[in-house]
Amino acid sequence: MSNLKLIAKQLRELGFNKNETKVYLELTQLGEATATNIAKRASLPRTTVISILQKLEKENYLSLQQYKGKRVFWIESPQMLKNTLLSRLKIADELNSLLLDLYRVEADFPHGKIYDTKSGIKSFIEKTIFELEKKSEILTIESPNAGNYHKILSEDFYFSMLRMKREKGIITKTLVPTGAIKSIHPKKIREQAIILRELPVEVDFHASFWIIKDMLVLFSGKYPFIVAIKHRIIAASMKSIYNYLWNISRGN
């Protein structure tokens, strides 16, 4: 395949149609030209070429100059192809983040997110607590000895989140494995409104699990990740199981 054919094929893959590809390639080789000259070389009607040139100009692939009373089109550096696509990719990333909050929001469809960096996990925790209404309730199952929080969060960040929960009057109900309460530092209990119960000895649990309004969260510090699933019915169903475990667990 010749270079021109290969370039044309790749331009088509980037979204250029057949005529746009012809016009772009002719002007790329000429460097600068009038619409009439480009139309002749591309074997296209002048009106079609003008329309294409105007479109490519808006997309910053070329520029229009007035030269000796003539409208002359100048090709921009091929780097503009990359720059334009990178700009579109950035916009697409921003839209993806914004649209996820609207995606099937009224269709009662599960919505999930994964965070697998320390900064992403910290941002998720901070944002989640910040957006909770005052006097909200958080249900959790924790394994203090697993050290999930200490592997991700600094002491300062951890206690600042506890203070935020306390200031907002957020109540936390936490289930822990049998014998685990004595391993929790008293300061962590004093810093928040928390009710602790120990699970039956038969229930072995090594992860962190949260129910926050209509969202389920699975958290691990060993291989850092948070999986957040938002769905009203799923959250309500898991809350029912949680309440059962709560009722058969032993208070502190």
C-alpha positions, 0 to 999 in steps of 0.5 A, spaced: 500 500 500 502 506 498 503 512 503 498 516 500 493 510 500 495 508 507 494 515 510 487 516 506 485 509 510 488 512 517 484 519 516 478 515 514 479 511 521 479 518 524 473 520 522 474 523 515 469 521 510 472 520 503 471 527 500 474 530 506 480 526 506 481 528 498 481 535 500 485 534 506 491 530 502 491 535 496 492 541 501 497 538 505 501 537 499 500 544 496 501 547 503 497 553 501 491 553 495 485 556 493 478 552 493 478 552 486 485 549 485 484 544 491 477 542 487 481 541 480 486 537 484 481 533 488 476 532 482 470 535 486 465 541 485 468 547 488 462 548 492 463 541 495 470 543 497 469 550 500 464 546 505 469 541 507 474 547 507 470 551 512 469 544 516 476 543 517 478 550 518 473 550 524 476 543 527 483 547 526 486 543 521 487 549 516 487 556 516 484 561 512 488 567 509 486 573 505 492 574 500 492 579 494 485 579 494 484 571 494 482 567 499 487 562 500 487 556 505 493 554 509 494 547 512 496 546 519 502 542 521 499 534 522 501 535 529 494 538 529 491 532 528 494 529 534 492 535 538 485 535 536 484 528 538 487 529 545 483 535 546 477 531 544 479 525 548 480 530 554 473 532 553 470 525 553 474 523 559 470 529 563 464 527 560 464 520 562 465 522 569 459 527 569 455 522 565 456 517 569 452 520 575 446 521 570 447 514 567 440 510 567 439 514 574 431 513 573 432 506 570 434 503 577 440 500 574 446 498 578 451 503 577 459 501 579 465 504 580 472 502 582 478 506 585 485 502 585 489 508 587 491 511 594 489 518 592 482 515 588 480 511 595 482 517 599 478 522 594 472 517 594 472 516 602 472 524 603 467 525 598 462 520 600 462 523 607 462 530 605 456 529 601 452 525 607 446 528 610 447 530 617 445 524 622 446 519 616 447 512 618 453 508 616 453 500 616 459 497 616 463 490 617 470 491 619 476 487 620 480 491 625 486 486 625 487 486 617 489 494 617 485 496 611 485 503 613 492 504 616 495 501 609 491 507 605 490 512 610 495 517 614 493 518 621 491 525 620 487 523 614 483 518 618 482 522 624 480 528 620 474 524 617 472 521 623 471 528 626 467 530 620 463 524 621 462 527 628 461 534 626 455 531 622 452 527 627 453 521 623 452 514 626 456 508 625 454 501 626 460 496 626 460 489 626 467 486 627 469 479 628 469 475 635 474 478 640 476 484 635 473 490 639 479 489 644 484 491 639 481 497 637 484 503 639 480 507 644 481 514 641 478 511 634 472 510 638 472 516 642 472 520 636 466 518 633 459 516 634 460 508 633 456 502 636 460 496 636 458 489 636 462 482 635 459 477 630 458 470 632 464 466 632 462 462 626 462 468 622 470 469 619 471 476 616 477 479 613 475 485 609 471 492 610 464 492 607 460 498 608 452 500 606 451 507 605 444 509 603 443 506 597 450 504 596 455 498 597 462 499 598 467 493 598 474 496 601 481 492 601 488 495 603 492 489 602 491 490 594 488 497 594 481 498 591 474 500 593 468 497 589 462 501 590 455 499 587 449 504 587 443 500 587 437 501 591 434 494 591 441 491 592 443 496 598 436 494 601 437 487 600 444 487 603 441 491 609 436 486 611 442 481 611 446 486 615 440 487 620 440 480 621 447 479 623 446 485 627 441 482 631 445 475 633 451 479 634 454 481 641 454 488 644 460 491 647 
